[in-house]
Amino acid sequence: MIILDLSKIWSFLSLGGPMSIPLIITSVLSLAVIIEKIIFFTQYRDSSFRLIKKIELLVEQNDILTALNELKGEKGPNAKLLATALSHHSEDPARIREVLQAVGEDEIKKMEKHLSILDVISMIAPLLGLLGTVMGIISSFNILGTAMGSASATQISTGIAAALISTAMGLIIAIPSAIFYSYFTNLVSAKAHEMNLSMVDIMDVVGNRGESDVQKYT
């Protein structure tokens, strides 16, 4: 039964003409990126307020080693920033801010990884579908021209079906890709803003209270 269903699906997709293959490839890539980013952001979270307060209590007790050990099991961006700040706590405040900014930029790049694939797919999938549409219409007209008016309805409808299926496939792939791309980019912006605000508190944790001139991430 499953084999039969798969064969029907393949028969349907094959009607979309030669553009079905690149469209299927883009759909697989898009789905892979979406799943990967969902898993990434599910694991890539922490409670910034609670985490910073917890580490602050340890730092006030001058227990830097225990604070660093507490951060080892954390995967969120604030944990990375805190661990970096504590590792450089004895250095100049300007140097600590510089290192935090570098780490923050690196964390943002991790969050943005592979998002450009979704962006590209959301743009090219409709174009591939449109190309398939044009090719399907050309095929229909070729059938009409070579058959000199004796072309069957089945032959003509095959070309039209290829045109319509190709267009539909392009849109079906592009719309979810664009939605998830927008969602993930907004999530990255929110995380970056949260990191920017956390940097001020982190500077306080390492003994530099009142300094808030940390570079913003937009």
Secondary structure, 3 states (H helix, E strand, C coil): CHHHHHHHHHHHHHCCCCCHHHHHHHHHHHHHHHHHHHHHHHHCCCCHHHHHHHHHHHHHCCCHHHHHHHHHCCCCHHHHHHHHHHHCCCCCHHHHHHHHHHHHHHHHHHHHCCHHHHHHHHHHHHHHHHHHHHHHHHHHHHHHHHHCCCCCHHHHHHHHHHHHHHHHHHHHHHHHHHHHHHHHHHHHHHHHHHHHHHHHHHHHHCCCCCCCCCCCCC
